[in-house]
Amino acid sequence: MNNKILLCGVILGMLGSSFIAPVASVVQASEIDSEVENLQQGDININKEITIYKMKFNNFLENKKIGNLDLLTESEKEKLVTEFLDSMPQTRNPAAVVAAIVGICWTGIQIGKAGYALGQWAAKEVLGRGVCSRATYKQYRWVWRASLLSVLSVVGVVGFDDYMYQI
């Protein structure tokens, strides 16, 4: 009986994978096409930006009354480019700012989780090695908290406390 169930499971698994694989490849192909289209659109946007900056640089050169860049030395060219870039307005990409803020917050959350888990691990070790019981911890909790605060973070002490109080 068990062999029949196993055989049916294997057959159904093979049939399911043979039906799912073509559908997955069609979905992947359409996703790839959309990505290629997005990249091509991005290339068009980048080319527009380059054209705009070339026009602005040519206007900058006309205002400075510089007709031929080949007559300038390398240091003069560097000064000219630096002056041009300084004259351009500095804009910030709001998406990059938001991404940086989210990244900083996410990192803080992960550090907090790690500290909390460290406090729980320390409590497991204390109980497992017989250093302290839950009853003794509850009686002298402020001494434990103060001493652990010098080793663990506040979040780690909270993890230790939660484990000892079985929260």
C-alpha positions in Angstrom: 0.0 0.0 0.0 2.8 2.4 0.9 4.6 1.7 -2.3 1.5 2.6 -4.3 1.2 5.9 -2.5 4.9 6.6 -3.1 4.6 5.7 -6.8 1.5 8.0 -7.2 3.4 10.8 -5.5 6.4 10.5 -7.7 4.2 10.4 -10.9 2.1 13.4 -9.8 5.3 15.3 -9.0 6.7 14.5 -12.4 3.5 15.5 -14.1 3.3 18.7 -12.1 6.8 19.7 -12.9 6.3 19.0 -16.6 3.3 21.4 -16.6 4.9 24.1 -14.5 8.2 24.3 -16.2 6.9 25.7 -19.6 4.7 28.2 -17.8 7.6 29.4 -15.7 9.8 29.8 -18.8 7.2 31.8 -20.6 6.9 34.1 -17.5 10.7 34.5 -17.4 10.8 35.3 -21.1 8.2 38.1 -20.7 10.1 39.4 -17.6 13.3 39.5 -19.6 11.7 41.3 -22.5 10.3 44.0 -20.1 13.7 44.3 -18.5 15.4 44.8 -21.9 12.8 47.4 -22.8 13.5 49.2 -19.5 17.2 49.2 -20.1 16.8 50.5 -23.6 14.5 53.3 -22.3 17.2 54.0 -19.7 19.9 54.2 -22.4 17.7 56.7 -24.3 17.3 58.8 -21.1 21.0 58.7 -20.5 21.7 59.8 -24.1 19.3 62.7 -23.6 21.1 63.7 -20.4 24.5 63.6 -22.1 23.2 65.7 -24.9 21.8 68.3 -22.5 25.1 68.5 -20.6 27.1 68.9 -23.8 24.8 71.8 -24.8 25.3 73.4 -21.3 29.0 72.9 -21.5 29.2 74.5 -25.0 27.1 77.5 -23.7 29.5 77.7 -20.8 32.5 77.8 -23.1 30.8 80.5 -25.3 30.2 82.6 -22.2 33.9 82.2 -21.3 34.8 83.1 -24.9 36.8 79.9 -25.4 36.6 78.6 -28.9 39.1 75.8 -29.0 39.9 73.5 -26.0 43.0 72.1 -27.7 44.8 75.5 -27.0 44.4 75.0 -23.3 46.8 73.2 -21.0 45.7 70.2 -18.9 45.6 72.2 -15.7 43.5 74.9 -17.4 41.1 72.3 -18.7 40.7 70.8 -15.2 40.0 74.2 -13.8 37.5 74.9 -16.5 35.6 71.6 -15.9 35.7 72.2 -12.1 34.3 75.7 -12.6 31.6 74.2 -14.9 30.6 71.5 -12.5 30.5 74.1 -9.6 28.1 76.2 -11.7 25.7 73.4 -12.2 22.9 73.1 -9.6 23.3 70.2 -7.2 20.1 68.1 -7.1 19.6 65.1 -4.8 17.8 62.0 -6.0 14.9 61.5 -3.6 14.9 57.8 -4.2 18.5 57.6 -3.1 17.8 59.6 0.0 14.9 57.3 0.9 16.9 54.2 0.2 19.7 55.4 2.5 17.2 56.1 5.3 15.6 52.8 4.9 19.0 51.1 4.8 20.1 52.8 8.0 16.8 51.8 9.7 17.0 48.2 8.5 20.6 47.9 9.8 19.5 49.3 13.2 16.7 46.8 13.3 19.0 43.9 12.5 21.5 45.0 15.1 18.7 45.1 17.6 17.5 41.7 16.7 21.0 40.3 17.0 21.4 41.9 20.5 18.1 40.5 21.6 19.0 37.0 20.4 22.4 37.3 22.2 20.6 38.2 25.4 18.4 35.1 25.1 21.4 32.9 24.3 23.2 34.2 27.4 20.1 33.4 29.5 20.0 29.9 28.1 23.6 29.4 29.0 23.2 30.8 32.5 20.2 28.4 33.2 21.9 25.5 31.4 25.1 25.7 33.4 23.3 26.2 36.7 24.8 29.6 37.4 21.4 31.0 38.3 17.8 29.8 38.5 14.8 31.8 37.4 13.7 32.3 41.0 17.2 33.7 42.0 17.2 35.9 38.9 13.8 37.4 39.8 15.0 38.1 43.3 18.2 39.8 42.2 17.1 41.0 38.8 18.4 44.6 39.2 21.9 43.3 40.0 21.8 41.0 37.0 20.5 43.7 34.7 23.2 46.2 35.8 26.0 43.7 35.4 24.8 42.5 32.1 24.4 46.1 30.8 28.2 46.5 30.9 28.5 43.4 28.6 25.4 43.4 26.5 23.4 46.3 25.0 20.1 47.4 26.4 18.4 45.3 23.9 20.5 42.3 24.9 19.5 42.8 28.6 15.8 42.9 27.5 16.3 39.6 25.6 18.0 38.1 28.7 15.1 39.4 30.9 12.4 38.1 28.6 14.0 34.7 28.5 14.3 34.5 32.3 10.7 35.6 32.7 9.6 33.2 30.0 8.1 35.9 27.8 
